[in-house]
């Protein structure tokens, strides 16, 4: 399982209360990795909050590790926004 938290060093993402989405997403990702490891799963975080990363770097990393599941973590301050579920697929011919 790969967890892909929102935000990186150069892009803190949304402002939420007195912090940024980046900090919340990475903190949640670290806690989820610990929980998944305790349950016997292999779980990784795609990048650290202290590194700038480009979207294609994430895509390449995920393709190289070939996980069974990749979860993107995003957080919103507004509780009235309805949650949405997106499925992204990426296919290319070799």
C-alpha positions in Angstrom: 0.0 0.0 0.0 1.3 3.4 -0.9 0.0 6.5 0.9 0.3 9.7 -1.1 -0.3 12.7 1.2 -1.2 16.1 -0.2 1.5 18.8 -0.2 5.3 18.9 -0.2 8.1 21.3 0.7 7.4 23.8 -2.1 3.6 23.4 -1.9 2.0 23.4 1.6 -1.5 22.9 0.0 -4.6 24.3 1.7 -4.6 26.4 4.8 -6.6 24.7 7.5 -7.0 26.6 10.8 -3.5 27.6 11.9 -1.6 25.0 9.9 -1.5 23.6 6.3 -2.9 20.5 4.7 0.6 19.2 4.1 1.3 18.8 7.8 -2.1 17.2 8.5 -1.8 14.8 5.5 1.7 13.7 6.3 0.9 13.2 10.0 -2.1 11.1 9.1 0.0 9.1 6.6 2.6 8.3 9.2 0.0 7.1 11.7 -1.7 5.0 9.0 1.6 3.4 8.0 2.2 2.5 11.7 -1.3 1.0 12.0 -1.0 -0.9 8.7 2.5 -2.3 9.7 1.0 -3.4 13.1 -1.7 -5.3 11.2 0.9 -7.1 9.0 0.6 -5.0 5.8 3.4 -3.4 3.9 2.8 0.3 3.6 4.9 3.2 2.4 4.6 7.0 2.1 5.2 8.3 -1.4 7.3 11.3 -0.3 8.3 13.4 2.8 6.9 16.9 3.5 10.4 18.3 3.4 11.1 17.4 -0.2 9.8 19.1 -3.4 8.3 16.6 -5.7 6.8 16.7 -9.2 3.6 14.8 -10.0 5.4 12.6 -12.6 8.0 11.7 -9.9 5.1 10.3 -7.8 3.7 8.5 -10.8 7.1 6.9 -11.6 7.6 5.9 -8.0 4.2 4.3 -7.8 4.7 2.5 -11.1 8.1 1.2 -10.0 6.9 -0.1 -6.7 3.7 -1.6 -8.3 1.5 -1.5 -5.2 -1.8 -3.3 -4.8 -3.3 0.0 -3.6 -2.4 3.7 -3.7 -4.3 6.1 -1.5 -4.1 9.9 -1.9 -4.8 11.8 1.3 -6.4 15.3 1.1 -8.1 17.3 3.8 -10.5 20.1 3.7 -11.5 22.6 6.4 -15.1 23.0 5.2 -17.2 20.2 6.7 -20.1 20.9 4.4 -18.3 19.7 1.3 -19.6 16.3 0.3 -16.9 13.6 0.1 -16.1 12.3 -3.3 -14.4 9.2 -4.4 -12.3 9.2 -7.5 -10.7 6.3 -9.3 -7.8 7.2 -11.5 -6.3 4.8 -14.0 -3.2 5.3 -16.0 -2.5 3.1 -19.0 0.1 3.3 -21.7 1.4 1.0 -24.4 4.9 -0.3 -24.1 
